[in-house]
Amino acid sequence: MQVLTLNTFLLDVRLFGRLPLYPPAPHVAPRLSALPGALGETGADVICLQEVFRHPHRQFIARELAGAYPHHAGIRHPGLPLGTGLLVLSRHPITWARPHEFRVSYMEQKLIIRMGMLECLVCHPALGHVRVINLHLVAGGLFGHPESARAESVRAHQITQALELAAGHDGCEGEEADVTVIAGDLNAGPHTSVKNYQQMLDAGFTDIFAEDDSFAMSATDSSSAPRITWDPANPMMTGARPMSLPPQRIDHVFVRARDGDSLRGGSARVVFHETRVDVGGGWRVPLSDHYGILARIGDR
């Protein structure tokens, strides 16, 4: 089973569909147009997207990929606030899906959006009942530093809530999930806000990328296949604060089998780091300000 996660940076939040509430992300239209084709090329079984806040954008992605990914969750977020911005697409049936708002977050974000998690149960022919939790943890809010004590404390609460959710026992036809996957933008990793990242490992989850020996190198080691998912050198970066931060791997696919069973032969790689989107004037940019992670979950 292959799982793809990508923070799309389709940050175009509008009141009544017209009035921008945040500075919009650059090049939204051409990046959105290129997104379905790029996602489909990966061959992933399940796709977890973050920062798809506008309903027309979610509809467009789901419609364009409906042939390969007929099952989806997170399309509708009626009214204000605008919901989590999370979207899950699947080749396999989604038995149920539930959004969950984070209990602890920044007040300025709660006014317009609802950062949280989108929980789905996917019935996979080989792995069985797979609980997929797509999430997006806070960075620094509108005004704070993403590695401040406050930001790390808020993320710690959010991770605790995600782990509580993962410990639940809902499943297809009343059965437990055989495998739990937590995927998304944690704004933390092995080289930044390490305590937040370690929470996941301490709970028995495996970071598939870190366990793949072919990628067991420094996050800043130069290679044609990057080992980071967020890079201040990315031409999609805007503002002064991101430019002061180091490259980091903050997007993840974590997996844990029921009763601690091991999953053999997993692998992962960074995707969508190429400047593939033509934005005119001879300029090309990546799909997003984040790169994606494509992870293959091994057999039980």
Secondary structure, 3 states (H helix, E strand, C coil): CEEEEEEEEECCCEECCCEECCCCCCCHHHHHHHHHHHHHHCCCCEEEEEEECCHHHHHHHHHHCCCCCCEEECCCCCCCCCCCCCEEEECCCEEEEEEEECCCCCHHHHCCCCCEEEEEEEEECCCEEEEEEEEECCCCCCCCCCCCHHHHHHHHHHHHHHHHHHCCCCCHHHCCCCEEEEEEECCCECCECHHHHHHHHHCCCEEHHHHCHHHCCCCCCCCCCCCCCECCCCCCCCCHHHHCCCCECCEEEEEEEHHHCCCECCEEEEECCCCCEEEECCEEECCCCECEEEEECCEC
